[in-house]
Structure formats: C-alpha cells, structure tokens
Amino acid sequence: MEYTTLGRTGLKVGVAGLGCGGFSRLGLSQGKSEAEAIGLIHEAIDLGVNLFDTAASYGTEPVLGKALSSVPRDGVVICTKAPFGISNPNSTPEKAVASLDRSLKELGTDYIDVYQLHGIAPGAYQHAADAIAPALLREKEKGKFRHLGITETAPNDPNHEMVARAAPAGMWDVVMLAFHMMHQNARREAFPLTRQHGIGTLLMFAVRNIFSRTDRLIDTMRQLAEAGQVPRDLAESDDPLRFLVHPAGAASVIDAAYRFVRHEPGVDVVLFGTGERAHLRSNIASILKPPLPDADRQRLAELFGDLVGVGLDAPHLTPLTQVTRAQPS
C-alpha cells in the first residue's frame, strides 16, 4: 500500500479506502454473511487499507465495528456520516448529535476520525454550515470525533457547487466528491480549492456501471453522440474505450478508471466498494499501479474533459438530458 496525508488532518491514510456502502454494502446486500463481510475487512487490512468509510444510512456500522474491534484503534481511520441530505433539508442540530452518538455505539469506538454530513446539496449547504456544523464542533471538543467533513450529492450537484463553498469555509477538514474518466470537472471546479485550503479529499464514483457494464457504456456513448457531445465513431464502436487497453496501458477499462483518478492532483484517497475478495485485491492492485500513459490521459481529456454529469447514477440512471459541457471560463 502507498500512504499519503489526508489534507490538513495530518492523518496518514492508504491511497485506497474501503467504502462500506454503495450497491454491495460489503456484500451484505448481495447475500453475504456478516462473517464474510468481516473477513473481507480483515483482508483489506492485511493488504494495507487503513481508511474505512461508512454511514448511518448504510447499515454497515455494526459489522465494521466488529471487524475493527480486533485491531489497534490507532491503526485505522474510521469515517462515517450523519443522515443529512437533499431530501432532509430541515435536519436539526439535535438529530445530528444523536446520530453521532448512535454511530459511536454502533461502531464500538470512543471516537470517530472523520465525521461527515452526508449528501449536502448546494441549497442545503448554508443550513449545514450555520446550524449543524457548530453543534457538531461542540461535540468534537468533547472528543467524540477528530475532524469534520462534508460530502456532496453528485447527481444533484454535478458542478461541485457545494464543495466550492465548503473548501474555503474553514470548518470542514475533509470533503467527499465525485470524479471519473467521463466526469472530470472537479479538476477545474473543486481540486484547485481543496488543494489551496488543505482540505483532505475522499474520491467517490471512480468506477460506475458505465465502465463495468459494456451495454451501459455503448448506450451512453450513443446518446452522447446523438446530442453532439462526443464523436460519432465512439457511438459506432462495440468497445468505445478500447484505446485504453493495450500492453503499455491498462489491463481493462476498470483498471484504467482506477488509475485515472488515483493520480489526479488533488485526490487523496480513492474509495471503492465490494463484497468480493477477488475484486478487493484487483481494485487495490489497480489503484497502486502507475499513471495511465500520457497519450491516453490526453485523449480522455480531449474526448470527455468538458462533459459534466455523465455516469452519476446512484442507483438510478443519470438522464442524459442532464449532461452538459463546461462553459469556457
């Protein structure tokens, strides 16, 4: 494993972090047992993973707590989130503090390393900053958590408006945001600000089903071509991203996707989720590989660098009518 510093937190973290939510939820949503999920977490630790990201809404805090109970507490970085999102703009300070206390109990720990507000849309940001954050920071003073974070709601905030407001605010030490091969605008809209202000970044959405399912990729390319967003030849190909897979390049499109985000300036930790040990090993291996060849990165930038909002499906499909191109600055 390679390690880095999570922004101004000073936390030393592996560049690959295990997400405990997503479609798999450590395999629990796919029929895996609690014992199998614990075994997966232990193998991740054996492979050098030390950052684990969960949330109150995932239902995986208890199993993560059980898995980590047998390892030294100072050897892992636990991140979790309060259920505050676009559908709940009237969250109260009292509810946030109560959620924090429940998470501490579920995780079986005396403190959380990074406590985040979950899925904050631009329209909800001011309430989060003015009403919720001060209450949580008082709990931080009591030792319940070490660093305050905030996560964007990517399908509803493709231009990273919330992160652009949060980065200079001073209260948030960590942000979670979306970035991938066909949704690259964090390079312009977010990473310059997070780097300037020393904000740690947790990267989500590195691999979406447009990269893991060829039928989705082909369908997406066809729709984008019809809208004039990508060249027509991509829509006519049965493998639109095959240019990334070659002896000097990536082993697969998924391998390319992880390597693309891992080496982007401004990305600290690449989060991935899985319930399969084979995927755990292959995902970490990809994240630890060298950057993609310059020519491949350049072509990705030329083809997709200005697209905004592609592949932000979670769990529904992103309507292609929401996809735009960045306006020249």
C-alpha angles and dihedrals in degrees: 000000000000118000134209139174116265098231117274092340089086089219114147106224138173114253088236116063127186114236113208097199132049123092094321106040091202088314093297092114089052098054100272118144126242089250090055091050091050090050090052091052091048091051089050089054090049088054091053102263110145103162119079123182122200138146140214089249095053096068091222101103093095096051092044089051092051092048093050095044090086096053129071109274094224090055095068136054113219119200123183138161143229115234099251117134150135092293092051108046092151096063110148132222089242092056092048092052091046090051090051091053092048091050092052089053095045092048093045093227137124093224142015119225098213120016113191138190105235125235103344113189119207091254092054097045099091092053089049092050098041103037111018105035096056091053092049093047088058087056089049088059087058090057098252093128138002107216134024119225140176133206130209126230098234102196090052097038108039092156094056093239093155094051090049088058096041099048097069095035095092099222100080117076096177136031131190117212143162126255132153143147094285098033105052105147095109083080088070105024106036119011096062088057097043091049093047093052099038095245116165114233130214110193119216132179094037090143119030127174091266085073099037096043116055092198091058092047093050092047092048092050092050092052092046091049091050088054091049092246098121135022116280093238090068089058092051095052124095088210107032096179097043090117088076094059114076138113094274093039137044127336091221141350090265090051088052092049094055094044092048094058097035095065098041111120106247097035114112105169128018109211121209133173130210143147094205125085093212090055090046090057096043094046093052091046091054093048090053095051123101121271120283115268113281092244092056093047090049092051091049089052092049094047102038109008094106098042116111125195104012117148099002091138114147102184101320123060117268108243108240088222085073093057114102140166121248114258117240111262 
